[in-house]
Amino acid sequence: MLYQKGGAVYAEIQDQPRAWKQLITESASHKEAFVTWLRSENFGQVLLIGSSDCYGVALSAASILHLVSGLNTVARPSAEILYLRRPPYDSRIKTLVLALSVDGADPDTVWAVEKMKKLHPACKVLFIGCDEGKLGAMADHKLLAQGVLEETPIRSRTVSCLLLYTMILTVWISGKDVFLNELMKCAEALDFQKIQDQLRSVAGVKPQPQHITYLGSGPYAGVALHGAMKMKQMAAIGASNESSLEYRHGYHFALTNMSMTCSMVSDTFREAELSVAYNLATTRAQRVVVVEKLDQKEAIRVEHSVELHCGLSEISRVLLMYPVVQLMAFYVALAKGVNPDKPREGVKEITLENKPGV
């Protein structure tokens, strides 16, 4: 089904499983060289940097890399690196700086890599992106997800492909091929039709929410950030992201019947995250939970649920969450009468002529 409004964005969101298959196939040709390099370096920690959507990927990827490999990981927005006067880690430990950028030319990330090379000349830089740009030339090594750049200004397919490449890198670092076997199942695990039926119900709520808060823990924190970003870009609705369990400490006081929350439910924090969602009922906000599955008693305690039924681990499931939150923003935009293909006209990204910081 191709929508008159948002048809291009919709097609790019739907194309992600194909792109994932292609990326996994193409990455196999790089495995031997990268595994050899990674073993020779024997990194003890990883710093992940990115801006905008790529910072969300960095958040998810840092948690996944830590959980699977056991390495110490730190995720920072690229711009925050420019504020530092020393590395945000123990510089005595061999460090990999993982720079994420769709086009390889994001000024903040270029500046951040320059800053890290000054603060810690011994660090190694790996760039993951979709086009080489300046970062490809600056990095010690690069991994490119080619042929996935969108024609629309909404980043969807490229973002999930960058996340997938960091997950493949996690396999190479950890040596856990069982994780790769699960990633290979992701393209077939998401039932787009069932997901869309559930999301149309979410988008059709009355009154339409004026603000949506996305909640996520661990690797789902990056999904929450991405969901908030897509909702702002596609539907022009106020949106924010918060830690699922931290949110219960007063952050929810501003919720009203004109608000909505969307909880990304993990397995590790399942009981606690569902408890937070249930207790938000007193705010009168519409509540959505995105979860592997719910029983009937659990489902009736929230207004809306999006159940994946994918059969994958909570870590692999992170990848599937990205198109889910993208489609949610898409359908909310349509319900609001906004064309997802055309973000707010006249509102452009703010650029800086000079590098900030010292």
Secondary structure by P-SEA (a helix, b strand, c coil): cccccaaaaaaaaaaaaaaaaaaaaaaccaaaaaaaaaaaacccbbbbbbcaaaaaaaaaaaaaaaaacccbbbbbcaaaaaaccccccccccbbbbbbbbcccccaaaaaaaaaaaaacccbbbbbbccccccccccccccccccccccccccccaaaaaaaaaaaaaaaaaaccaaaaaaaaacccccaaaaaaaaaaaaaaccccccbbbbbbcccaaaaaaaaaaaaaacccccccccccccccccccccccccbbbbbbccccaaaaaaaaaaaccccccbbbbbcccccccccccccbbbbcccccccccaaaaaaaaaaaaaaaaaaaacccccccccccccccccccccc
